[in-house]
């Protein structure tokens, strides 16, 4: 969080500004996650319990799974500190170290973007890749090149999809009983059919209203579009994120999807809306594409970054073989964060 801007002097760190310390920023970030977590728990636990399809203890599982991701991430980071830093091998200094490195966040976010029935050992693998490989080996909080949670997600996505599918996948116990779903999420349906047809892509899941509310199949916390928009407004008002980054990212996907629809003979706006509300686009745009350490720091850089994210996401979704391109797009663009930052800073200085 405490990184300097690339623009003209004087330089001011956001974490040094009044009422904007890193602790306050991370507190507000966690508050922003709460409505999304609560909706994920309601959709995949409470509502399914009320439907009579799971037991009381199974109802708690989605919430436990998300919190467990955070705990696993924290334990990995604690183990790393204990091995590499002799000064934090007792409880008090170790807990102090963990409190300022926000150790739970990578695993928590990772768990939120994984399918409901992801085995715990797969969650542990993803948390290890995100926390140890993606964060600690780069120097810890504030020094990582890749978004830790996304690195863990991509590692799981490229190696463990078959394992997750065999364990039950993304559909909860109520959703698997709906024949119209065919065991597939909306983006999986698009990837398999390769046909832009409202009756095939939207109607099996209800209407676009269901996409907006979040009552469609998908990873644990990615479907709650309304809850994510509430989080976006909170984080923007609190100045935790730049409000324009998610808008540009999502807007680019909307426009390109609309053009793809027109090229396929479907000019309606339903398809770009479907593209925006399907998969993890909104979650990635709000919680990952705005991460201050792994994304450009100056405003022009953020705009360029968001535009390329939109283009890559559409390419991965509609041209590549990946049903969901958000995570891969952000990881790829993390590589170019520094060049974008430097180039756009020079452009701004000359302008």
C-alpha positions in Angstrom: 0.0 0.0 0.0 2.8 2.4 0.8 4.1 2.9 -2.7 5.0 6.3 -4.3 3.3 7.7 -7.3 5.2 8.1 -10.5 4.0 11.6 -11.3 5.5 15.0 -10.7 6.7 16.1 -7.3 5.7 16.5 -4.6 4.9 12.9 -3.9 2.4 11.7 -1.3 1.6 8.2 -0.2 -2.0 7.4 0.3 -1.2 5.6 3.5 0.3 8.8 4.9 -2.7 10.9 4.1 -5.1 11.9 7.0 -7.6 9.2 7.7 -6.1 7.0 5.0 -3.6 4.8 6.8 -3.0 1.3 5.5 -4.9 -0.2 8.4 -8.0 1.9 7.6 -7.8 1.1 3.9 -7.6 -2.6 4.6 -10.5 -2.3 7.2 -12.6 -0.7 4.5 -11.6 -3.3 2.0 -12.8 -6.1 4.4 -16.0 -4.2 5.0 -16.5 -4.2 1.2 -16.0 -8.0 1.0 -18.7 -8.6 3.7 -21.9 -8.2 1.5 -20.3 -10.4 -1.1 -19.4 -13.1 1.5 -22.9 -12.9 3.1 -24.6 -13.3 -0.2 -22.4 -16.3 -1.1 -23.3 -17.9 2.2 -27.0 -17.2 1.7 -27.1 -18.5 -1.9 -25.0 -21.6 -1.3 -25.9 -22.4 2.3 -28.9 -20.7 3.9 -31.2 -20.8 0.9 -30.3 -24.4 0.1 -30.9 -25.4 3.8 -34.3 -23.7 3.6 -35.0 -25.7 0.4 -34.5 -28.8 2.5 -31.6 -30.1 0.5 -28.8 -29.9 3.1 -28.4 -30.3 6.8 -27.7 -27.4 9.3 -24.0 -28.1 9.4 -23.8 -28.3 5.6 -25.5 -24.9 5.6 -22.5 -23.5 7.4 -20.0 -24.9 5.0 -19.8 -22.1 2.4 -19.0 -19.6 5.2 -16.5 -22.0 6.9 -14.8 -22.6 3.5 -14.2 -18.9 2.9 -12.9 -18.3 6.4 -10.8 -21.5 6.2 -9.1 -20.1 3.1 -8.1 -17.0 5.1 -6.9 -19.1 8.0 -4.8 -21.4 5.8 -3.2 -18.4 4.1 -2.4 -17.0 7.5 -0.9 -20.3 8.7 1.3 -20.5 5.6 2.6 -17.0 6.1 3.2 -17.6 9.8 5.2 -20.7 9.0 7.3 -18.7 6.4 8.0 -16.0 9.0 9.0 -18.6 11.6 11.4 -20.3 9.2 13.0 -17.1 7.8 12.9 -14.6 10.6 14.3 -15.6 14.0 12.8 -12.5 15.7 9.2 -13.7 15.2 9.3 -17.2 16.5 7.2 -16.5 19.5 3.5 -15.7 19.5 3.4 -12.0 20.3 5.9 -10.8 17.6 4.5 -13.3 15.2 0.9 -12.1 15.6 2.1 -8.5 15.3 3.9 -9.3 12.1 0.8 -11.1 10.6 -1.5 -8.2 11.6 0.5 -5.7 9.5 0.9 -8.1 6.5 -2.8 -8.8 6.3 -2.1 -12.5 5.9 -5.7 -13.7 5.6 -6.7 -11.8 2.6 -5.1 -13.9 -0.2 -6.6 -17.1 1.0 -10.0 -15.5 1.8 -10.3 -14.0 -1.7 -9.1 -17.3 -3.3 -11.7 -19.3 -1.5 -14.4 -16.8 -2.6 -13.6 -17.3 -6.3 -13.3 -21.1 -6.2 -16.3 -23.5 -6.8 -18.2 -24.6 -3.7 -17.1 -28.2 -3.8 -13.4 -27.5 -4.2 -11.6 -30.1 -2.0 -9.8 -28.6 1.0 -6.5 -29.9 -0.1 -6.9 -28.0 -3.4 -7.7 -24.9 -1.5 -4.5 -25.5 0.5 -2.5 -25.9 -2.7 -4.0 -22.6 -4.1 -3.3 -20.8 -0.8 0.3 -22.0 -0.8 0.8 -20.8 -4.4 -0.7 -17.5 -3.7 0.7 -16.8 -0.2 4.2 -18.4 -0.4 5.0 -18.2 -4.1 3.0 -15.2 -5.1 3.5 -13.0 -2.0 6.2 -14.1 0.5 9.0 -15.1 -2.0 8.7 -11.6 -3.5 9.2 -9.9 -0.2 5.8 -10.0 1.4 3.0 -7.4 1.6 3.5 -4.6 -0.8 6.3 -6.2 -2.8 4.5 -8.8 -4.8 4.4 -8.6 -8.6 1.3 -10.8 -9.1 -2.0 -10.6 -7.2 -1.5 -13.5 -4.7 -5.1 -14.7 -4.7 -5.2 -14.7 -8.5 -1.9 -16.6 -8.8 -3.4 -19.2 -6.5 -6.6 -19.2 -8.5 -4.8 -19.6 -11.9 -2.6 -22.4 -10.5 -5.7 -24.2 -9.4 -7.6 -23.5 -12.6 -4.9 -24.8 -14.9 -4.2 -28.0 -12.8 -7.2 -29.0 -10.7 -10.4 -28.4 -12.7 -10.9 -32.1 -13.2 -10.5 -32.8 -9.5 -13.0 -30.0 -8.6 -15.5 -31.3 -11.1 -15.3 -34.8 -9.8 -15.8 -33.5 -6.3 -19.0 -31.7 -7.2 -18.0 -28.5 -9.0 -19.7 -25.2 -8.6 -23.4 -26.0 -8.4 -24.9 -26.2 -4.9 -27.3 -28.9 -3.8 -30.4 -27.1 -5.0 -28.9 -26.2 -8.4 -27.9 -29.7 -9.3 -31.6 -30.6 -9.1 -32.5 -28.1 -11.8 -32.4 -30.0 -15.1 -32.3 -26.8 -17.2 -28.9 -26.0 -15.9 -27.4 -29.2 -17.3 -24.7 -29.1 -14.6 -23.1 -26.1 -16.3 -22.5 -22.4 -15.3 -23.6 -19.8 -17.9 -20.1 -19.3 -19.3 -19.5 -23.0 -19.5 -22.7 -23.2 -21.5 -21.5 -20.5 -23.9 -18.1 -22.2 -24.2 -19.7 -25.5 -25.1 -22.5 -24.3 -27.4 -20.5 -21.5 -29.2 -23.9 -20.0 -30.1 -25.2 -16.6 -29.1 -28.9 -17.4 -28.4 -30.9 -15.9 -25.6 -33.0 -19.1 -25.2 -29.9 -21.2 -24.8 -27.7 -18.9 -22.7 -30.1 -17.0 -20.5 -33.5 -18.8 -20.2 -32.2 -21.9 -18.6 -31.1 -19.7 -15.7 -34.3 -17.6 -15.5 -33.7 -14.1 -16.8 -31.1 -11.4 -16.7 -32.6 -10.3 -13.4 -31.4 -13.6 -11.9 -27.9 -12.8 -13.3 -28.1 -9.4 -11.6 -29.2 -10.7 -8.2 -26.8 -13.6 -8.4 -29.1 -16.6 -8.3 -27.2 -18.5 -11.0 -24.6 -21.2 -10.8 -21.0 -20.1 -10.5 -18.0 -20.0 -8.2 -18.7 -19.4 -4.5 -18.9 -15.5 -4.4 -18.6 -14.5 -8.1 -22.3 -14.6 -9.0 -23.5 -11.9 -6.5 -23.5 -9.0 -9.0 -25.7 -6.8 -6.9 -23.6 -7.4 -3.7 -20.4 -6.7 -5.7 -21.9 -3.4 -7.0 -22.7 -2.4 -3.4 -19.1 -3.2 -2.5 -17.8 -1.2 -5.5 -19.8 1.9 -4.3 -18.5 1.6 -0.8 -14.9 1.1 -1.8 -15.1 4.0 -4.3 -16.7 6.4 -1.7 -14.1 5.4 0.8 -11.4 6.0 -1.9 -10.0 2.5 -1.4 -10.1 2.0 -5.1 -10.3 4.3 -8.1 -13.9 4.3 -9.3 -13.0 4.5 -13.0 -10.9 1.3 -13.2 -13.7 -1.2 -12.8 -16.0 0.9 -15.0 -13.5 1.0 -17.9 -12.7 -2.7 -17.5 -16.4 -3.7 -17.5 -17.3 -1.2 -20.1 -14.7 -2.5 -22.5 -16.0 -6.1 -22.1 -19.6 -4.7 -22.6 -18.7 -2.9 -25.9 -16.6 -5.7 -27.3 -19.2 -8.4 -26.4 -21.9 -6.2 -28.1 -19.8 -6.1 -31.3 -19.3 -9.8 -31.1 -23.0 -10.3 -30.8 -23.7 -8.0 -33.8 -21.1 -9.9 -35.8 -23.0 -13.1 -34.9 -26.3 -11.7 -36.0 -27.6 -10.9 -32.5 -27.7 -7.1 -32.0 -29.6 -7.1 -28.7 -28.1 -5.6 -25.6 -28.9 -8.8 -23.7 -25.6 -10.4 -24.8 -23.2 -7.8 -23.5 -25.2 -7.7 -20.2 -25.0 -11.4 -20.0 -21.2 -11.2 -20.6 -20.8 -8.7 -17.8 -22.9 -10.5 -15.3 -21.5 -14.0 -16.0 -18.5 -15.4 -14.4 -16.1 -13.5 -12.2 -15.9 -10.2 -14.2 -17.4 -7.9 -11.7 -15.6 -9.5 -8.8 -12.3 -9.3 -10.6 -12.9 -5.7 -11.7 -13.7 -4.5 -8.2 -11.5 -6.6 -5.9 -8.5 -7.6 -8.1 -8.0 -5.1 -11.0 -7.9 -2.3 -8.4 -5.2 -3.9 -6.1 -2.7 -1.1 -5.6 0.5 -3.1 -5.4 0.2 -5.1 -8.7 -1.6 -2.5 -10.9 -0.4 0.9 -12.3 -0.3 3.8 -9.8 -1.0 6.8 -12.0 -4.4 7.5 -13.5 -3.5 7.2 -17.1 -1.7 3.9 -16.4 -4.9 2.6 -14.7 -6.9 3.5 -17.7 -4.6 1.7 -20.1 -4.4 -1.3 -17.7 -8.2 -1.5 -17.6 -8.7 -1.2 -21.3 -6.2 -4.0 -22.0 -7.9 -6.1 -19.3 -11.2 -5.8 -21.1 -9.6 -6.8 -24.4 -7.8 -9.8 -23.0 -10.8 -11.0 -21.1 -12.9 -11.0 -24.2 -10.2 -12.7 -26.2 -9.7 -15.4 -23.6 -13.5 -16.0 -23.3 -14.5 -16.0 -27.0 -11.4 -16.9 -29.0 -9.4 -19.0 -26.6 -10.4 -22.2 -24.9 -10.9 -20.7 -21.4 -14.5 -20.3 -20.3 -13.5 -17.6 -17.9 -10.7 -15.2 -18.8 -10.8 -12.7 -16.0 -8.1 -14.3 -13.7 -5.8 -15.0 -16.6 -6.2 -11.5 -18.1 -5.3 -9.8 -14.8 -2.3 -12.1 -14.1 -1.0 -11.4 -17.7 -1.5 -7.6 -17.2 0.3 -7.8 -13.8 3.5 -8.5 -15.9 3.1 -5.2 -17.7 2.2 -3.1 -14.7 5.7 -1.5 -14.4 6.2 -0.8 -18.2 2.7 0.8 -18.3 3.4 2.8 -15.2 6.7 4.2 -16.6 5.4 4.9 -20.1 2.2 6.6 -19.0 4.1 8.6 -16.3 6.4 10.0 -19.1 3.4 10.8 -21.2 1.8 12.7 -18.4 5.0 14.5 -17.6 5.4 15.6 -21.2 1.7 16.6 -21.4 
